[in-house]
Amino acid sequence: MNLIDKALICKLKEKGIEESLVPGFLRTLANALMINPSMSSLQLNHRLKYLGWDDVELDWRTMELARAFFEAKGISTLEYRPAPWYVNNNGSEVNAV
């Protein structure tokens, strides 16, 4: 897991997203950004609320971290992976997130 991955996951947890919900949230976030990659944080938060993430409000910094995360990972972040997909069975972090 690289620095962007760690920073994004940490920020999402600070925003109140439980660790087990992070993969689903990232898929929702990726889909929202794929619809309109240049949307503002206000538009993105409105879209997330529409999709059921009422308790989450992303700031500009977290949104930019997410964009960097998706740029680095590409579309493979949308593949199904069991939660939490960034940790192996023995509890160590996976490098290929």
BAKEMAR-657355 format. One record per residue: residue number from 1; x, y, z of N, C-alpha, C in turn. Coordinates in nm, 2 decimals. Each point is the difference from the previous one (the first is absolute). Example, Ala and Ser with C-alpha at 12.3 -4.5 7.8 and 13.67 -1.06 7.14 Angstrom:
+------+--------+--------+--------+--------+--------+--------+--------+--------+--------+
! resi !   n.xx !   n.yy !   n.zz !  ca.xx !  ca.yy !  ca.zz !   c.xx !   c.yy !   c.zz !
+------+--------+--------+--------+--------+--------+--------+--------+--------+--------+
!    1 !   1.32 !  -0.57 !   0.78 !  -0.09 !   0.12 !   0.00 !   0.09 !   0.12 !   0.00 !
!    2 !  -0.04 !   0.11 !  -0.07 !   0.09 !   0.11 !   0.00 !  -0.08 !   0.11 !   0.08 !
+------+--------+--------+--------+--------+--------+--------+--------+--------+--------+
***
This chain:
+------+--------+--------+--------+--------+--------+--------+--------+--------+--------+
! resi !   n.xx !   n.yy !   n.zz !  ca.xx !  ca.yy !  ca.zz !   c.xx !   c.yy !   c.zz !
+------+--------+--------+--------+--------+--------+--------+--------+--------+--------+
!    1 !   0.08 !  -0.12 !   0.00 !  -0.08 !   0.12 !   0.00 !   0.09 !   0.12 !   0.00 !
!    2 !  -0.02 !   0.09 !  -0.09 !   0.08 !   0.12 !  -0.01 !  -0.05 !   0.12 !   0.08 !
!    3 !   0.06 !   0.11 !   0.00 !  -0.03 !   0.11 !   0.09 !  -0.14 !   0.06 !  -0.03 !
!    4 !  -0.04 !   0.00 !  -0.13 !  -0.13 !   0.06 !  -0.04 !  -0.11 !  -0.10 !   0.05 !
!    5 !   0.02 !  -0.13 !  -0.01 !  -0.10 !  -0.09 !   0.05 !  -0.02 !   0.01 !   0.15 !
!    6 !   0.11 !   0.01 !   0.07 !   0.00 !   0.01 !   0.15 !  -0.07 !   0.13 !   0.04 !
!    7 !   0.04 !   0.11 !  -0.07 !  -0.05 !   0.13 !   0.04 !  -0.15 !   0.01 !  -0.03 !
!    8 !  -0.05 !  -0.06 !  -0.12 !  -0.14 !   0.00 !  -0.03 !  -0.08 !  -0.08 !   0.10 !
!    9 !   0.05 !  -0.12 !   0.03 !  -0.08 !  -0.08 !   0.09 !   0.00 !   0.06 !   0.14 !
!   10 !   0.11 !   0.06 !   0.04 !   0.00 !   0.07 !   0.13 !  -0.10 !   0.12 !   0.00 !
!   11 !   0.00 !   0.08 !  -0.10 !  -0.10 !   0.11 !  -0.01 !  -0.14 !  -0.05 !   0.00 !
!   12 !  -0.03 !  -0.11 !  -0.07 !  -0.14 !  -0.05 !  -0.01 !  -0.04 !  -0.05 !   0.14 !
!   13 !   0.09 !  -0.06 !   0.07 !  -0.03 !  -0.05 !   0.14 !  -0.02 !   0.12 !   0.09 !
!   14 !   0.08 !   0.11 !  -0.02 !  -0.03 !   0.12 !   0.08 !  -0.13 !   0.07 !  -0.03 !
!   15 !  -0.05 !  -0.02 !  -0.12 !  -0.13 !   0.05 !  -0.04 !  -0.11 !  -0.09 !   0.05 !
!   16 !   0.03 !  -0.11 !   0.07 !  -0.11 !  -0.08 !   0.06 !  -0.03 !  -0.12 !  -0.08 !
!   17 !   0.07 !  -0.04 !  -0.10 !  -0.03 !  -0.12 !  -0.08 !   0.07 !  -0.12 !   0.07 !
!   18 !  -0.07 !  -0.10 !   0.04 !   0.05 !  -0.11 !   0.06 !   0.09 !  -0.08 !  -0.10 !
!   19 !   0.11 !  -0.06 !   0.06 !   0.10 !  -0.07 !  -0.09 !  -0.07 !  -0.10 !  -0.09 !
!   20 !  -0.10 !  -0.07 !   0.05 !  -0.06 !  -0.10 !  -0.08 !  -0.09 !   0.06 !  -0.12 !
!   21 !  -0.03 !   0.13 !   0.01 !  -0.08 !   0.06 !  -0.10 !   0.09 !   0.08 !  -0.10 !
!   22 !   0.13 !   0.01 !   0.02 !   0.08 !   0.07 !  -0.09 !   0.00 !  -0.05 !  -0.14 !
!   23 !   0.01 !  -0.13 !  -0.03 !   0.00 !  -0.05 !  -0.13 !  -0.13 !   0.04 !  -0.08 !
!   24 !  -0.11 !  -0.01 !   0.06 !  -0.13 !   0.03 !  -0.06 !  -0.01 !   0.15 !  -0.02 !
!   25 !   0.05 !   0.08 !   0.09 !   0.00 !   0.15 !  -0.01 !   0.09 !   0.04 !  -0.12 !
!   26 !   0.11 !  -0.07 !  -0.01 !   0.10 !   0.04 !  -0.11 !  -0.07 !  -0.04 !  -0.14 !
!   27 !  -0.07 !  -0.11 !   0.00 !  -0.07 !  -0.03 !  -0.13 !  -0.10 !   0.10 !  -0.03 !
!   28 !  -0.08 !   0.04 !   0.10 !  -0.10 !   0.11 !  -0.03 !   0.07 !   0.13 !  -0.04 !
!   29 !   0.10 !   0.03 !   0.07 !   0.08 !   0.13 !  -0.03 !   0.05 !  -0.01 !  -0.15 !
!   30 !   0.06 !  -0.11 !  -0.03 !   0.06 !  -0.02 !  -0.14 !  -0.11 !   0.01 !  -0.10 !
!   31 !  -0.12 !  -0.06 !   0.02 !  -0.11 !   0.01 !  -0.09 !  -0.05 !   0.15 !  -0.02 !
!   32 !  -0.01 !   0.07 !   0.12 !  -0.04 !   0.14 !  -0.01 !   0.10 !   0.08 !  -0.08 !
!   33 !   0.13 !  -0.02 !   0.02 !   0.10 !   0.08 !  -0.07 !   0.01 !  -0.04 !  -0.14 !
!   34 !  -0.04 !  -0.12 !  -0.04 !   0.01 !  -0.04 !  -0.14 !  -0.12 !   0.07 !  -0.08 !
!   35 !  -0.11 !   0.02 !   0.07 !  -0.11 !   0.07 !  -0.06 !   0.04 !   0.15 !  -0.04 !
!   36 !   0.07 !   0.06 !   0.09 !   0.04 !   0.14 !  -0.02 !   0.14 !   0.02 !   0.07 !
!   37 !   0.11 !  -0.03 !  -0.06 !   0.13 !   0.01 !   0.06 !   0.04 !   0.14 !   0.05 !
!   38 !  -0.07 !   0.11 !  -0.05 !   0.04 !   0.13 !   0.04 !  -0.10 !   0.06 !   0.10 !
!   39 !  -0.08 !  -0.08 !   0.06 !  -0.10 !   0.06 !   0.09 !   0.07 !   0.05 !   0.13 !
!   40 !  -0.06 !   0.10 !   0.05 !   0.05 !   0.07 !   0.12 !  -0.03 !  -0.09 !   0.13 !
!   41 !   0.06 !   0.04 !   0.11 !  -0.02 !  -0.08 !   0.12 !  -0.15 !   0.01 !   0.04 !
!   42 !  -0.06 !   0.12 !  -0.02 !  -0.14 !   0.02 !   0.03 !  -0.09 !  -0.09 !  -0.08 !
!   43 !   0.03 !  -0.01 !  -0.13 !  -0.08 !  -0.09 !  -0.09 !   0.03 !  -0.15 !   0.04 !
!   44 !   0.12 !  -0.03 !   0.03 !   0.03 !  -0.14 !   0.04 !  -0.07 !  -0.04 !   0.13 !
!   45 !   0.00 !   0.09 !   0.10 !  -0.07 !  -0.03 !   0.12 !  -0.15 !  -0.01 !  -0.02 !
!   46 !  -0.06 !   0.08 !  -0.09 !  -0.14 !  -0.01 !  -0.03 !  -0.03 !  -0.14 !  -0.06 !
!   47 !   0.09 !  -0.04 !  -0.09 !  -0.01 !  -0.13 !  -0.07 !   0.01 !  -0.12 !   0.10 !
!   48 !   0.09 !   0.01 !   0.09 !   0.02 !  -0.10 !   0.10 !  -0.12 !  -0.01 !   0.09 !
!   49 !  -0.06 !   0.11 !   0.04 !  -0.12 !   0.00 !   0.08 !  -0.11 !  -0.07 !  -0.08 !
!   50 !  -0.02 !   0.03 !  -0.12 !  -0.10 !  -0.06 !  -0.09 !   0.02 !  -0.15 !  -0.01 !
!   51 !   0.12 !  -0.04 !   0.01 !   0.03 !  -0.15 !  -0.01 !   0.00 !  -0.07 !   0.14 !
!   52 !  -0.04 !   0.08 !   0.10 !  -0.02 !  -0.06 !   0.13 !   0.11 !   0.02 !   0.11 !
!   53 !   0.10 !   0.08 !  -0.04 !   0.11 !   0.02 !   0.10 !  -0.03 !   0.14 !   0.07 !
!   54 !  -0.11 !   0.00 !   0.07 !  -0.04 !   0.13 !   0.07 !   0.09 !   0.05 !   0.10 !
!   55 !   0.07 !  -0.09 !   0.07 !   0.09 !   0.05 !   0.11 !   0.14 !   0.03 !  -0.04 !
!   56 !   0.03 !   0.00 !  -0.13 !   0.13 !   0.02 !  -0.04 !   0.01 !   0.14 !  -0.08 !
!   57 !   0.09 !   0.08 !   0.04 !   0.02 !   0.13 !  -0.07 !   0.15 !   0.01 !  -0.03 !
!   58 !   0.04 !  -0.01 !  -0.13 !   0.14 !   0.01 !  -0.04 !   0.04 !   0.15 !  -0.02 !
!   59 !   0.12 !   0.03 !   0.05 !   0.06 !   0.13 !  -0.03 !   0.08 !  -0.01 !  -0.13 !
!   60 !   0.05 !   0.12 !  -0.04 !   0.07 !   0.00 !  -0.12 !   0.12 !  -0.09 !   0.00 !
!   61 !   0.08 !   0.00 !   0.11 !   0.12 !  -0.07 !   0.01 !  -0.03 !  -0.15 !  -0.01 !
!   62 !  -0.10 !  -0.05 !   0.06 !  -0.04 !  -0.15 !   0.00 !  -0.04 !  -0.03 !  -0.15 !
!   63 !  -0.07 !   0.09 !  -0.06 !  -0.04 !  -0.03 !  -0.14 !   0.12 !   0.00 !  -0.09 !
!   64 !   0.09 !   0.08 !   0.02 !   0.12 !   0.00 !  -0.08 !   0.09 !  -0.13 !   0.02 !
!   65 !   0.00 !  -0.04 !   0.13 !   0.07 !  -0.13 !   0.03 !  -0.07 !  -0.11 !  -0.07 !
!   66 !  -0.13 !   0.00 !   0.00 !  -0.08 !  -0.11 !  -0.07 !   0.03 !   0.01 !  -0.15 !
!   67 !   0.01 !   0.12 !  -0.06 !   0.03 !   0.01 !  -0.14 !   0.14 !  -0.06 !  -0.03 !
!   68 !   0.09 !   0.03 !   0.08 !   0.14 !  -0.05 !  -0.02 !   0.00 !  -0.15 !   0.02 !
!   69 !  -0.07 !  -0.05 !   0.10 !  -0.01 !  -0.15 !   0.02 !  -0.06 !  -0.06 !  -0.12 !
!   70 !  -0.11 !   0.05 !  -0.06 !  -0.06 !  -0.06 !  -0.12 !   0.09 !   0.01 !  -0.12 !
!   71 !   0.07 !   0.11 !  -0.02 !   0.09 !   0.01 !  -0.11 !   0.11 !  -0.10 !   0.01 !
!   72 !   0.06 !  -0.02 !   0.12 !   0.10 !  -0.10 !   0.02 !  -0.04 !  -0.14 !  -0.02 !
!   73 !  -0.13 !  -0.03 !   0.04 !  -0.05 !  -0.14 !  -0.01 !  -0.07 !  -0.03 !  -0.13 !
!   74 !  -0.06 !   0.10 !  -0.06 !  -0.07 !  -0.02 !  -0.12 !  -0.14 !  -0.07 !   0.03 !
!   75 !  -0.06 !  -0.06 !  -0.10 !  -0.13 !  -0.06 !   0.02 !   0.00 !  -0.12 !   0.08 !
!   76 !   0.12 !  -0.06 !   0.03 !   0.00 !  -0.13 !   0.08 !  -0.05 !   0.02 !   0.14 !
!   77 !  -0.01 !   0.13 !   0.04 !  -0.06 !   0.02 !   0.14 !  -0.15 !  -0.03 !   0.01 !
!   78 !  -0.06 !  -0.02 !  -0.12 !  -0.14 !  -0.03 !   0.00 !  -0.03 !  -0.15 !   0.00 !
!   79 !   0.10 !  -0.08 !  -0.01 !  -0.02 !  -0.14 !   0.00 !  -0.05 !  -0.05 !   0.14 !
!   80 !  -0.08 !  -0.11 !   0.00 !  -0.04 !  -0.05 !   0.13 !   0.12 !  -0.06 !   0.07 !
!   81 !   0.01 !   0.04 !   0.12 !   0.10 !  -0.05 !   0.10 !  -0.06 !  -0.01 !   0.13 !
!   82 !   0.02 !  -0.11 !   0.07 !  -0.06 !  -0.02 !   0.14 !   0.06 !   0.11 !   0.09 !
!   83 !  -0.09 !   0.05 !   0.09 !   0.04 !   0.10 !   0.09 !   0.07 !  -0.06 !   0.12 !
!   84 !   0.10 !   0.06 !   0.06 !   0.07 !   0.11 !  -0.05 !   0.11 !  -0.05 !  -0.10 !
!   85 !  -0.01 !   0.05 !  -0.12 !   0.08 !  -0.05 !  -0.11 !   0.15 !   0.05 !   0.01 !
!   86 !   0.03 !   0.09 !   0.09 !   0.13 !   0.05 !   0.01 !   0.08 !  -0.07 !   0.11 !
!   87 !  -0.06 !  -0.10 !   0.06 !   0.07 !  -0.08 !   0.11 !  -0.01 !  -0.15 !  -0.04 !
!   88 !   0.12 !  -0.07 !   0.02 !  -0.01 !  -0.15 !  -0.03 !  -0.06 !  -0.07 !   0.13 !
!   89 !  -0.01 !  -0.13 !  -0.02 !  -0.06 !  -0.08 !   0.11 !   0.08 !   0.01 !   0.13 !
!   90 !   0.14 !   0.01 !  -0.02 !   0.08 !   0.01 !   0.12 !   0.01 !   0.14 !   0.06 !
!   91 !  -0.07 !   0.09 !  -0.05 !  -0.01 !   0.14 !   0.06 !   0.10 !   0.09 !  -0.06 !
!   92 !   0.09 !  -0.04 !  -0.09 !   0.10 !   0.10 !  -0.05 !  -0.06 !   0.06 !  -0.13 !
!   93 !   0.05 !   0.12 !  -0.03 !  -0.06 !   0.08 !  -0.11 !   0.04 !  -0.07 !  -0.13 !
!   94 !  -0.09 !   0.01 !  -0.10 !   0.03 !  -0.05 !  -0.13 !   0.06 !   0.12 !  -0.09 !
!   95 !   0.11 !  -0.03 !  -0.07 !   0.06 !   0.10 !  -0.08 !  -0.08 !   0.03 !  -0.13 !
!   96 !  -0.07 !  -0.09 !  -0.06 !  -0.07 !   0.02 !  -0.12 !  -0.15 !   0.03 !   0.03 !
!   97 !  -0.02 !   0.12 !   0.04 !  -0.14 !   0.04 !   0.04 !  -0.07 !   0.04 !  -0.13 !
+------+--------+--------+--------+--------+--------+--------+--------+--------+--------+
***
